[in-house]
Amino acid sequence: MRQILNATFTEKQYILLLHFSIVVVSFLLGIFILTDVRLNVLGESHGGNLSALSIAISRLVYGVEGMVGLEQVLNILNGIPSVSTINLDDSAAIELYHLLINDKVHQATLLNNVDVNRLHGYWNDLGYLFYIISAFSLFGIKINSLSCLWLLIFNASVIFYLISYRKNILYLFILWALIIALSIIVISNPGVGAQLITIYNNRFITILGIIPLFHCVNSMIVKKKELIGWVCLIGQAAILAFIVLSRGTAQWMLIAIIFCFLYSFWKQKSSGLKNKSHVSMQDIIRFVSPLIIVSIFVIIVKTTIFSPLHEEYENPLWNRYHVVWHPIFIGMTIDPILYEKYVCSEKPLKDRLKGFRPLVCEEKNNRFVRPRLYYGVFGQPSDMHGYHAAVRYLREHGSNEQIGMDIKNTDYFNLAWARYDQVLQKVFINMILESPIDSLYVIIITKPLKFLKETFLYGKYFFEGIAGSNKKIGVLFLCFIIVSYYYLFLGFKNWVLNDEEKLFIKQNYETYFLIIFISSLIQSIVFYSQPHTIADSVSVLLAFFFFFPVMIVKYFHRKQNDD
């Protein structure tokens, strides 16, 4: 009993404890997801989600190819109200909303007379359509299937990782830290609100790439791989490629792999110069293979599954990929000075765009009531900032061009996406050239502080998520996390102190952790930080927080040995 309380384990016992903790936490996470109805509804953006569901149903039930959907199916799904109109604190209202979603989805599969001449497209990353199609194909055409596929991908990544590094204590501890971090973020989702709420929201799906990302980085460090290790790496690379195609902002993970490759190569080369040896071809293959495998999967998917697209996508109303300049620009307009210079206008402007409203600059006496930094950190970027800036730019250059298209179906958002993004590119370039100091201020000071502010709010979201969940499962989950962390950390500490020759003590994995975290910040610095856009960055930061005590143990142990 004393041995258990003091967390003194043999190496074999500690590895078994790690495996047990990883399996149990993954199981509890699955139970939590499947029993919390809030995680199984529809978040924002509402119109985009309905279009994606319509395309998946049209393909699977009515055989419509080319990544387009039937307007008849979409019209039925439009009977689902936006989650923003639902009281998320009312469990009965959420239950009814969940039932209504499934009822409308079922109705959409019962069309008698199909009109294949009335079609619609999608205006976001097409990979997300494949996610929904796959979920409906595997688990049936119902909303819960999207959660089932999320859990399938998550557990597959965990299994691949466990098989490859089943005897590596450091890597197993990192996997446990990652799963705990992801679990905390999942629990926090309902607290974030309508902009996220579900685990299969295309803004949240990126966190499924985090475990595959760490697996790929580990493969750069481990010198010898078994055949099964290569198979698992290919599996993780396929998952990572799928996530990148499903959400364009997940490309920061590819950047992280590139940075880790450069660091590994530099480290190996520095060590070679010191030992008078060269970087071998085997080392280069080990460093670059994850990036090559992921890239191959991305190319294969883009050239097969997404091709050919229906001719409907020649309509500028639809966009095949996530717009680039829109999030870059509106992320800068949280600053009041840049907002006044490039967004608001002295006189009201008009455009055909659905929902467009003029943003008139306030009188000088009413400006800057609070410090400039306050507006940047506590203000929120708005899509309307981008729309208004584009219209203002066109009017100032003598053009009456409309960013809103004249379309027959008024239910669609009539933005000409490609043209709009081109205009915003010009506005952004003008901003950087004309106001370099103000732009640099936002990038270096405002955006990092805003990220920290949004990150701290996840503490509130977590407790709100627990409070609104099944209390028994939520409390059990939380208790197991605390107890397992106590035993795993103490066990790790005792195991390290009892064996000074462990190879992993010499590995500076914290450097890789920092590279991955800094890479994850790219989307917050280049684009913007909001609770629903930083889930993957916060997940990595939380995992690093759980890993930090291990790093401290390693540091003092190494220092003690040096002395």
For each residue, the residues with C-beta under 8 A, 3 or more apart:
1: 4 5
2: 5 6
3: 6 8 9
4: 1 7
5: 1 2
6: 2 3 490 494
7: 4 486 487 490 491 494
8: 3 491 494
9: 3 13 14 17 491 494 495
10: 13 14
11: 14 15 169 495 499
12: 15 16
13: 9 10 16 17
14: 9 10 11 17 18 169 491 492 495
15: 11 12 18 19 166 167 169 172
16: 12 13 19 20
17: 9 13 14 20 21 487 488 491
18: 14 15 21 22 169 172 173 176 488
19: 15 16 22 23 162 166 172
20: 16 17 23 24
21: 17 18 24 25 176 484 488
22: 18 19 25 26 158 162 172 175 176 179
23: 19 20 26 27
24: 20 21 27 28 480 484
25: 21 22 28 29 176 179 180 183 480 481 484
26: 22 23 29 30 154 155 158 179
27: 23 24 30 31
28: 24 25 31 32 183 473 476 477 480
29: 25 26 32 33 154 179 182 183 186 477
30: 26 27 33 34 151 155
31: 27 28 34 35 473
32: 28 29 35 36 183 186 187 469 470 473 474 477
33: 29 30 36 39 40 147 150 151 186 199
34: 30 31 40 144 147 151
35: 31 32 469 470 473
36: 32 33 39 40 190 469 470
37: 40 41 91 94 95 98
38: 41 88 94 189 190 197 468 469
39: 33 36 147 186 189 190 197 198 199
40: 33 34 36 37 98 143 144 146 147 198
41: 37 38 83 86 94 97 98 101 143 197 198
42: 46 49 50 80 83 101 143 198
43: 46 49 83 194 195 196 197 198 201 203
44: 49 82 83 84 194 195 196 201 532
45: 48 49
46: 42 43 49 50 82 83 84
47: 50 51 413
48: 45 51 52 122 123 124 202
49: 42 43 44 45 46 52 53 201
50: 42 46 47 53 54 74 77 78 80
51: 47 48 54 55 69 74 120 121 122 123
52: 48 49 55 56 122 124 128 129 132 202
53: 49 50 56 57 77 105 108 132
54: 50 51 57 58 69 70 73 74 77 108 120
55: 51 52 58 59 64 67 68 69 120 122 129 132 133
56: 52 53 59 60 69 129 132 133 135 136 141
57: 53 54 60 61 62 69 73 105 108 109 136 141
58: 54 55 61 62 64 68 69 70 73
59: 55 56 62 63 64 65 67 69 133
60: 56 57 133 136 137 141
61: 57 58 108 109 111 141
62: 57 58 59 70 73 111 114
63: 59
64: 55 58 59 68 69 70 116 119
65: 59 310
66: 308 309 310 311 312 313
67: 55 59 121 122 126 129 306 309 310 313
68: 55 58 64 119 120 121 310 312 313
69: 51 54 55 56 57 58 59 64 73 74 119 120 121 122
70: 54 58 62 64 73 74 111 114 115 116 118 119 120
71: 74 75 115 118 119 120 409
72: 75 76 111 114 115 118
73: 54 57 58 62 69 70 76 77 108 111
74: 50 51 54 69 70 71 77 78 120 411
75: 71 72 78 411
76: 72 73 79 104 107 108
77: 50 53 54 73 74 80 104 105 108
78: 50 74 75 411
79: 76 104
80: 42 50 77 100 101 104
81: 85 86 97 100
82: 44 46 85 86 194
83: 41 42 43 44 46 86 88 97 194 197
84: 44 46 194
85: 81 82
86: 41 81 82 83 90 93 94 97 194
87: 90 93
88: 38 83 94 190 193 194 197 468
89: 468
90: 86 87 93 94
91: 37 94 95 468
92: 95 96
93: 86 87 90 96 97
94: 37 38 41 86 88 90 91 97 98
95: 37 91 92 98 99
96: 92 93 99 100
97: 41 81 83 86 93 94 100 101
98: 37 40 41 94 95 101 102 143
99: 95 96 102 103
100: 80 81 96 97 103 104
101: 41 42 80 97 98 104 105 143
102: 98 99 105 106 142 143 144
103: 99 100 106 107
104: 76 77 79 80 100 101 107 108
105: 53 57 77 101 102 108 109 141 142 143
106: 102 103 109 110 141 142
107: 76 103 104 110
108: 53 54 57 61 73 76 77 104 105 111
109: 57 61 105 106 141
110: 106 107
111: 61 62 70 72 73 108 114
112:
113:
114: 62 70 72 111
115: 70 71 72 118
116: 64 70 119
117:
118: 70 71 72 115
119: 64 68 69 70 71 116 310 312
120: 51 54 55 68 69 70 71 74 312 318 409 412
121: 51 67 68 69 310 312 313 315 317 318
122: 48 51 52 55 67 69 126 129 318 319
123: 48 51 317 318 319 413 417
124: 48 52 128 202 319 321 322
125: 128 202 245 246 247 248 321 322
126: 67 122 129 130 245 306 309 320 321
127: 130 131 242 244 245 246 247 301 306
128: 52 124 125 131 132 202 205 246 247
129: 52 55 56 67 122 126 132 133
130: 126 127 133 134 242 245 246 301 305
131: 127 128 134 135 146 149 200 202 205 242 246
132: 52 53 55 56 128 129 135 136 146
133: 55 56 59 60 129 130 136 137
134: 130 131 137 138 149
135: 56 131 132 138 139 145 146 148 149 200
136: 56 57 60 132 133 139 140 141 145
137: 60 133 134
138: 134 135 145 148 149 152
139: 135 136 142 144 145 148 149
140: 136 145
141: 56 57 60 61 105 106 109 136 145
142: 102 105 106 139 145
143: 40 41 42 98 101 102 105 146
144: 34 40 102 139 147 148
145: 135 136 138 139 140 141 142 148 149
146: 40 131 132 135 143 149 150 198 200
147: 33 34 39 40 144 150 151 198 199 200
148: 135 138 139 144 145 151 152
149: 131 134 135 138 139 145 146 152 153 200
150: 33 146 147 153 154 199 200 205 208
151: 30 33 34 147 148 154 155
152: 138 148 149 155 156
153: 149 150 156 157 208 239 242
154: 26 29 150 151 157 158 182 208 211
155: 26 30 151 152 158 159
156: 152 153 159 160 235 239
157: 153 154 160 161 208 211 212 215 236 239
158: 22 26 154 155 161 162 175 179 211
159: 155 156 162 163
160: 156 157 163 164 212 215 232 233 235 236
161: 157 158 164 165 171 175 211 214 215 232 236
162: 19 22 158 159 165 166 172 175
163: 159 160 166 228 229 232
164: 160 161 215 218 219 225 228 229 232 233
165: 161 162 168 171 172 175 218 222
166: 15 19 162 163 172
167: 15
168: 165 171 172 222 504
169: 11 14 15 18 172 173 492 495 504
170: 173 174 504 507 509 550
171: 161 165 168 174 175 218
172: 15 18 19 22 162 165 166 168 169 175 176
173: 18 169 170 176 177 488 492 547 550
174: 170 171 177 178 214 509 543 547
175: 22 158 161 162 165 171 172 178 179 211 214
176: 18 21 22 25 172 173 179 180 484 488 546
177: 173 174 180 181 543 544 546 547
178: 174 175 181 182 210 211 214 539 543
179: 22 25 26 29 158 175 176 182 183 211
180: 25 176 177 183 184 481 485 542 543 546
181: 177 178 184 185 539 540 541 542 543 545 546
182: 29 154 178 179 185 186 207 210 211 539
183: 25 28 29 32 179 180 186 187 477 481
184: 180 181 187 188 458 462 542
185: 181 182 188 189 207 458 535 538 539 542
186: 29 32 33 39 182 183 189 199
187: 32 183 184 462 465 466 469 474 477
188: 184 185 191 192 458 461 462 464 465
189: 38 39 185 186 192 196 197 198 199 204 461 465
190: 36 38 39 88 193 197 461 464 465 468 469
191: 188 460 461 462 463 464 465 468
192: 188 189 195 196 197 461 531 532
193: 88 190 196 197 531 532
194: 43 44 82 83 84 86 88 197
195: 43 44 192 203 530 531 532
196: 43 44 189 192 193 201 203 204 531 532 535
197: 38 39 41 43 83 88 189 190 192 193 194 201
198: 39 40 41 42 43 146 147 189 201 204
199: 33 39 147 150 186 189 204 205
200: 131 135 146 147 149 150 204 205
201: 43 44 49 196 197 198 204 205 532
202: 48 52 124 125 128 131 205 246 247
203: 43 195 196 206 247 532 533 535
204: 189 196 198 199 200 201 207 532 535
205: 128 131 150 199 200 201 202 208 243 246 247
206: 203 209 243 246 247 249 250 253 535 536
207: 182 185 204 210 535 536 539
208: 150 153 154 157 205 211 212 239 243
209: 206 212 213 239 240 243 244 250 253 536
210: 178 182 207 213 214 253 536 539 540 543
211: 154 157 158 161 175 178 179 182 208 214 215 236
212: 157 160 208 209 215 216 236 237 239 240 243
213: 209 210 216 217 240 253 256 257 516
214: 161 174 175 178 210 211 217 218 516
215: 157 160 161 164 211 212 218 219 232 233 236
216: 212 213 219 220 233 236 237 240 257 290 291 294
217: 213 214 220 221 256 257 260 290 512 516
218: 164 165 171 214 215 221 222
219: 164 215 216 222 225 229 233 286 289 290
220: 216 217 260 261 264 286 287 290
221: 217 218 264 507 509 512
222: 165 168 218 219 225 229 286
223: 283 286
224:
225: 164 219 222 229 230 233
226: 229 230
227: 230 231
228: 163 164 231 232
229: 163 164 219 222 225 226 232 233
230: 225 226 227 233 234
231: 227 228 234 235
232: 160 161 163 164 215 228 229 235 236
233: 160 164 215 216 219 225 229 230 236 237 289 290 293
234: 230 231 237 238 293
235: 156 160 231 232 238 239
236: 157 160 161 211 212 215 216 232 233 239 240
237: 212 216 233 234 240 241 290 293 294 297
238: 234 235 241 242 297
239: 153 156 157 208 209 212 235 236 242 243
240: 209 212 213 216 236 237 243 244 253 294 297
241: 237 238 244 245 294 295 297 298 301
242: 127 130 131 153 238 239 245 246 297 301
243: 205 206 208 209 212 239 240 246 247 250 253
244: 127 209 240 241 247 248 250 251 253 254 294 298
245: 125 126 127 130 241 242 298 301 302
246: 125 127 128 130 131 202 205 206 242 243 250
247: 125 127 128 202 203 205 206 243 244 250 322
248: 125 244 251 321 322
249: 206 252 322 523 527 533
250: 206 209 243 244 246 247 253 536
251: 244 248 254 255
252: 249 255 256 519 520 522 523 536
253: 206 209 210 213 240 243 244 250 256 257 519
254: 244 251 257 258 291 294 295
255: 251 252 258 259 519 522
256: 213 217 252 253 259 260 515 516 519 520
257: 213 216 217 253 254 260 261 290 291 294
258: 254 255 261 262 291
259: 255 256 262 263 515 518 519
260: 217 220 256 257 263 264 512 515 516
261: 220 257 258 264 265 287 288 290 291
262: 258 259 265 266
263: 259 260 266 267 511 512 515
264: 220 221 260 261 267 268 287
265: 261 262 268 269 279 283 284 287
266: 262 263 269 270
267: 263 264 270 271
268: 264 265 271 272 279 283 287
269: 265 266 272 273 279
270: 266 267 273 274
271: 267 268 274 275 277
272: 268 269 275 276 277 278 279
273: 269 270 276
274: 270 271
275: 271 272
276: 272 273
277: 271 272
278: 272
279: 265 268 269 272 283 284
280: 283 284
281: 284 285
282: 285 286
283: 223 265 268 279 280 286 287
284: 265 279 280 281 287 288
285: 281 282 288 289
286: 219 220 222 223 282 283 289
287: 220 261 264 265 268 283 284
288: 261 284 285 291 292
289: 219 233 285 286 292 293
290: 216 217 219 220 233 237 257 261 293 294
291: 216 254 257 258 261 288 294 295
292: 288 289 295 296
293: 233 234 237 289 290 296 297
294: 216 237 240 241 244 254 257 290 291 297 298
295: 241 254 291 292 298 299
296: 292 293 299 300
297: 237 238 240 241 242 293 294 300 301
298: 241 244 245 294 295 301 302
299: 295 296 302 303
300: 296 297 303 304
301: 127 130 241 242 245 297 298 304 305 306
302: 245 298 299 305 306 307
303: 299 300 306 307
304: 300 301 307
305: 130 301 302
306: 67 126 127 301 302 303 309 320
307: 302 303 304
308: 66
309: 66 67 126 306 313 320
310: 65 66 67 68 119 121 313
311: 66 314
312: 66 68 119 120 121 315 318
313: 66 67 68 121 309 310 318 320
314: 311
315: 121 312 318
316: 405 416 417 418 419
317: 121 123 405 407 412 414 415 416 417
318: 120 121 122 123 312 313 315 417
319: 122 123 124 322 323 417 418
320: 126 306 309 313
321: 124 125 126 248
322: 124 125 247 248 249 319
323: 319 326 327 417 420 421
324: 327 328 421
325: 328 329 421 422 424 425 428
326: 323 329 330 383 386 420 421 424
327: 323 324 330 331 381 527 528
328: 324 325 331 332 424 428 526 527
329: 325 326 332 333 385 386 389 424 427 428 431
330: 326 327 333 381 382 383 385 386 528
331: 327 328 334 381 447 526 527 528
332: 328 329 335 338 428 431 439 442
333: 329 330 338 339 342 343 381 382 385 386 389
334: 331 339 375 376 379 380 381 442 446 450 528
335: 332 338 339 372 375 376 438 441 442 446
336: 339 340 367 368 372 375 376 379
337: 340 341 372 435 438
338: 332 333 335 341 342 343 431 435 438 439 442
339: 333 334 335 336 342 343 344 385
340: 336 337 343 344 361 367
341: 337 338 431 434 435 438
342: 333 338 339 389 392 427 430 431
343: 333 338 339 340 359 385 388 389 392
344: 339 340 359 360 361 362 388 392
345: 348 349 358 359 360 361 388 392 395
346: 360 361
347: 360
348: 345 358 360
349: 345 358 388 391 392 395
350: 356 358
351: 356 387 391 402 403 404
352: 356 402 403 404 405 406 414
353: 356 387 391 402 403 404 414 415
354: 404 410 413 414 415
355: 413
356: 350 351 352 353 384 387 388 391 404
357: 384
358: 345 348 349 350 388
359: 343 344 345 384 385 388
360: 344 345 346 347 348
361: 340 344 345 346
362: 344 366 367
363: 366 367
364: 367
365:
366: 362 363 369
367: 336 340 362 363 364
368: 336 371 372
369: 366
370: 374 375
371: 368 374 375
372: 335 336 337 368 375 376
373: 376 377 445 446 449
374: 370 371 377 378
375: 334 335 336 370 371 372 378 379
376: 334 335 336 372 373 379 442 446 447 449 450
377: 373 374 446 449 450 453
378: 374 375 453
379: 334 336 375 376
380: 334 530
381: 327 330 331 333 334 385 528 530
382: 330 333 385 386
383: 326 330 386 387
384: 356 357 359 387 388
385: 329 330 333 339 343 359 381 382 388 389
386: 326 329 330 333 382 383 389 390 420 424
387: 351 353 356 383 384 390 391 403 415 420
388: 343 344 345 349 356 358 359 384 385 391 392
389: 329 333 342 343 385 386 392 393 424 427
390: 386 387 393 394 403 420 423 424 427
391: 349 351 353 356 387 388 394 395 403
392: 342 343 344 345 349 388 389 395 396
393: 389 390 396 397 423 426 427
394: 390 391 397 399 400 401 403 423
395: 345 349 391 392 398 399 400
396: 392 393
397: 393 394
398: 395
399: 394 395
400: 394 395
401: 394
402: 351 352 353 405 406
403: 351 352 353 387 390 391 394 415 416 419 420 423
404: 351 352 353 354 356 414 415 416
405: 316 317 352 402 414 415 416
406: 352 402 414
407: 317 410 412 414
408:
409: 71 120 412
410: 354 407 414
411: 74 75 78
412: 120 317 407 409
413: 47 123 354 355
414: 317 352 353 354 404 405 406 407 410
415: 317 353 354 387 403 404 405 420
416: 316 317 403 404 405 419 420
417: 123 316 317 318 319 323 420 421
418: 316 319 421 422
419: 316 403 416 422 423
420: 323 326 386 387 390 403 415 416 417 423 424
421: 323 324 325 326 417 418 424 425
422: 325 418 419 425 426
423: 390 393 394 403 419 420 426 427
424: 325 326 328 329 386 389 390 420 421 427 428
425: 325 421 422 428 429
426: 393 422 423 429 430
427: 329 342 389 390 393 423 424 430 431
428: 325 328 329 332 424 425 431 432
429: 425 426 432 433
430: 342 426 427 433 434
431: 329 332 338 341 342 427 428 434 435 439
432: 428 429 435 436 439
433: 429 430 436
434: 341 430 431
435: 337 338 341 431 432 438 439
436: 432 433 439 440
437: 440 441
438: 335 337 338 341 435 441 442
439: 332 338 431 432 435 436 442 443
440: 436 437 443 444
441: 335 437 438 444 445 446
442: 332 334 335 338 376 438 439 445 446 447
443: 439 440 446 447 525
444: 440 441 447 448
445: 373 441 442 448 449
446: 334 335 373 376 377 441 442 443 449 450
447: 331 376 442 443 444 450 451 524 525 528 529
448: 444 445 451 452 521 524 525
449: 373 376 377 445 446 452 453
450: 334 376 377 446 447 453 454 524 528 529
451: 447 448 454 455 521 524 525 529 534 537
452: 448 449 455 456
453: 377 378 449 450 456 457 529
454: 450 451 457 458 529 530 531 534
455: 451 452 458 534 537 538 541
456: 452 453 459
457: 453 454 460 461 531
458: 184 185 188 454 455 461 462 531 538
459: 456 462 463
460: 191 457 463 464
461: 188 189 190 191 192 457 458 464 465 531
462: 184 187 188 191 458 459 465 466
463: 191 459 460 466 467
464: 188 190 191 460 461 467 468
465: 187 188 189 190 191 461 462 468 469 474
466: 187 462 463 469 474 475 478
467: 463 464
468: 38 88 89 91 190 191 464 465
469: 32 35 36 38 187 190 465 466 473 474
470: 32 35 36 473 474
471: 474 475
472: 475 476
473: 28 31 32 35 469 470 476 477
474: 32 187 465 466 469 470 471 477 478
475: 466 471 472 478 479
476: 28 472 473 479 480
477: 28 29 32 183 187 473 474 480 481
478: 466 474 475 481 482
479: 475 476 482 483
480: 24 25 28 476 477 483 484
481: 25 180 183 477 478 484 485
482: 478 479 485 486
483: 479 480 486 487
484: 21 24 25 176 480 481 487 488
485: 180 481 482 488 489 546
486: 7 482 483 489 490
487: 7 17 483 484 490 491
488: 17 18 21 173 176 484 485 491 492
489: 485 486 492 493 549 550
490: 6 7 486 487 493 494
491: 7 8 9 14 17 487 488 494 495
492: 14 169 173 488 489 495 496 550 553
493: 489 490 496 497 553
494: 6 7 8 9 490 491 497 498
495: 9 11 14 169 491 492 498 499
496: 492 493 499 502 505 553 554 557
497: 493 494 557
498: 494 495
499: 11 495 496 502
500: 505 557 561
501:
502: 496 499 505
503: 506 507
504: 168 169 170 507 509
505: 496 500 502 554 557 558
506: 503
507: 170 221 503 504
508: 511 512
509: 170 174 221 504 512 513
510: 513 514 544 547 551
511: 263 508 514 515
512: 217 221 260 263 508 509 515 516
513: 509 510 516 517 540 543 544 547
514: 510 511 517 518 544
515: 256 259 260 263 511 512 518 519
516: 213 214 217 256 260 512 513 519 520 540
517: 513 514 520 521 537 540 541 544
518: 259 514 515 521 522
519: 252 253 255 256 259 515 516 522
520: 252 256 516 517 523 524 536 537 540
521: 448 451 517 518 524 525 537
522: 252 255 518 519 525 526
523: 249 252 520 526 527 533 534 537
524: 447 448 450 451 520 521 527 528 529 533 534 537
525: 443 447 448 451 521 522
526: 328 331 522 523
527: 249 327 328 331 523 524 533
528: 327 330 331 334 381 447 450 524 533
529: 447 450 451 453 454 524 533 534
530: 195 380 381 454 533 534
531: 192 193 195 196 454 457 458 461 534
532: 44 192 193 195 196 201 203 204 535
533: 203 249 523 524 527 528 529 530
534: 451 454 455 523 524 529 530 531 537 538
535: 185 196 203 204 206 207 532 538 539
536: 206 207 209 210 250 252 520 539 540
537: 451 455 517 520 521 523 524 534 540 541
538: 185 455 458 534 535 541 542
539: 178 181 182 185 207 210 535 536 542 543
540: 181 210 513 516 517 520 536 537 543 544
541: 181 455 517 537 538 544 545
542: 180 181 184 185 538 539 545 546
543: 174 177 178 180 181 210 513 539 540 546 547
544: 177 510 513 514 517 540 541 547 548
545: 181 541 542 548
546: 176 177 180 181 485 542 543 549
547: 173 174 177 510 513 543 544 550 551
548: 544 545 551 552
549: 489 546 552 553
550: 170 173 489 492 547 553 554
551: 510 547 548 554 555
552: 548 549 555 556
553: 492 493 496 549 550 556 557
554: 496 505 550 551 557 558
555: 551 552 558 559
556: 552 553 559 560
557: 496 497 500 505 553 554 560 561
558: 505 554 555 561 562
559: 555 556 562 563
560: 556 557 563
561: 500 557 558
562: 558 559
563: 559 560
